[in-house]
Amino acid sequence: MEYKQVIGRRRSIRYFVPYRPVEREKIQAILEAARICSQAVNANWAKAIVVRRDDLSEEDREALKTPTTTAQLDLAPVWIFWYGDPSAPTLGQTTLKGLVDVGALNPSHGWSHAYVDDVVWTQVLTPIMGNQAALLALTGCEAGLAICQAMLMAVDLGLGTGINAFNSEKARAILNPPDHWIPLWVQLVGYPAESPDGGGQRPRQPFESLYFEGRYGVPFERDESVVNELTDAGMLQPPAPLPWRLDEVRALARMFGLPE
Amino acid sequence: MTTEEVGGFATVEQWLQAHGSHWNRTAEEAERLRRLEILCRYCEFAERDPDALVANLLRETPTGRRIWLKRRRAEMARIDAFEGIVADGDPRRGRDAGNVVRSFFIHNGVALTATPFR
């Protein structure tokens, strides 16, 4: 699939074909995509535990639900529990020097082993690691980049996916993650039972209300020719709801015995 | 309690109005009566009227209305039990009835669902 189409076709899928397993190699590809995402300090902030729904007891499955994450958990055959690892930058002194060694951080931009040791590590990273609020924000942001790539890879592989809340206390008991990991999302993966376009691209705030040029308050004006180009490329798609969406949801609800 | 009486409760009016509005269609009279009969039966099963069923799950807080999660779980279990009784050997029939009750709660702001058939 073309890159722009992958972005354009991504939806938060909530109805999965419950009996169709996801190939292990596709799960690996999703994780591979997450691993090579952009990451500050070249540290692996995102960690994941992959669980197959049917390997869990019914009791554990129920325990992991929240009021807003319910039937989709039952329907998706694969659950990827994403965590943020705030201890990731403790290796920063080494990982940054590794970037210097491979020519990613270069003297042309002022980088050297000495700069990492004497400035970045002591004056930037160490204070950040001691600032809980900054560390949490950084961890969430950096792990989110990885999760985004994981979702887009799932779409590229023809899978349905979406990120959802989960009961992190129960997950701690069931999955046994390290105590310092921060629970973020469970990414559900499976073959979509709803149409992959999910009844249309979901509504967003107007472009100019989100993005600014030069300074805050000056909208970044949208060029319609760019909009048309991205529409032709499949990135910008017809907005939800498509005319048949309610009928589709109703049919899905009846098929799976869910309320209306 | 008769179906007519059940239909007069505020939460039932809210349910029918919101359901029709969401799905963009008004139930035919026979379907409306079927739903009310099922809800009526559930009220007898739970020994509460419709308004009391909803009120039991919600509480007012300084930051707005919240759901009692433990009570919600208990209500979900009660609906499952109701399904078993109504099913009479046909799980689909039981589920259809249970989903009428769930729909009543959902359109009164109580998020709950069923375990999907799979």
HADDOCK unambig.tbl for C-alpha pairs under 7 A between the chains (distance, minus, plus):
assign (segid A and resid 18 and name CA) (segid B and resid 118 and name CA) 6.01 0.50 0.50
assign (segid A and resid 19 and name CA) (segid B and resid 118 and name CA) 6.91 0.50 0.50
assign (segid A and resid 67 and name CA) (segid B and resid 111 and name CA) 6.54 0.50 0.50
assign (segid A and resid 67 and name CA) (segid B and resid 112 and name CA) 6.80 0.50 0.50
assign (segid A and resid 71 and name CA) (segid B and resid 113 and name CA) 6.97 0.50 0.50
assign (segid A and resid 71 and name CA) (segid B and resid 114 and name CA) 6.96 0.50 0.50
assign (segid A and resid 71 and name CA) (segid B and resid 115 and name CA) 6.07 0.50 0.50
assign (segid A and resid 71 and name CA) (segid B and resid 116 and name CA) 6.23 0.50 0.50
assign (segid A and resid 74 and name CA) (segid B and resid 115 and name CA) 6.90 0.50 0.50
assign (segid A and resid 74 and name CA) (segid B and resid 116 and name CA) 6.80 0.50 0.50
assign (segid A and resid 246 and name CA) (segid B and resid 23 and name CA) 6.75 0.50 0.50
assign (segid A and resid 256 and name CA) (segid B and resid 116 and name CA) 4.96 0.50 0.50
assign (segid A and resid 256 and name CA) (segid B and resid 117 and name CA) 4.87 0.50 0.50
assign (segid A and resid 256 and name CA) (segid B and resid 118 and name CA) 6.82 0.50 0.50
assign (segid A and resid 257 and name CA) (segid B and resid 95 and name CA) 6.42 0.50 0.50
assign (segid A and resid 257 and name CA) (segid B and resid 116 and name CA) 5.66 0.50 0.50
assign (segid A and resid 257 and name CA) (segid B and resid 117 and name CA) 5.88 0.50 0.50
assign (segid A and resid 258 and name CA) (segid B and resid 99 and name CA) 6.66 0.50 0.50
assign (segid A and resid 258 and name CA) (segid B and resid 113 and name CA) 6.68 0.50 0.50
assign (segid A and resid 258 and name CA) (segid B and resid 114 and name CA) 5.77 0.50 0.50
assign (segid A and resid 258 and name CA) (segid B and resid 116 and name CA) 6.08 0.50 0.50
assign (segid A and resid 259 and name CA) (segid B and resid 99 and name CA) 4.62 0.50 0.50
assign (segid A and resid 259 and name CA) (segid B and resid 100 and name CA) 7.00 0.50 0.50
assign (segid A and resid 259 and name CA) (segid B and resid 102 and name CA) 6.18 0.50 0.50
assign (segid A and resid 259 and name CA) (segid B and resid 103 and name CA) 5.71 0.50 0.50
assign (segid A and resid 259 and name CA) (segid B and resid 113 and name CA) 6.49 0.50 0.50
assign (segid A and resid 260 and name CA) (segid B and resid 103 and name CA) 5.75 0.50 0.50
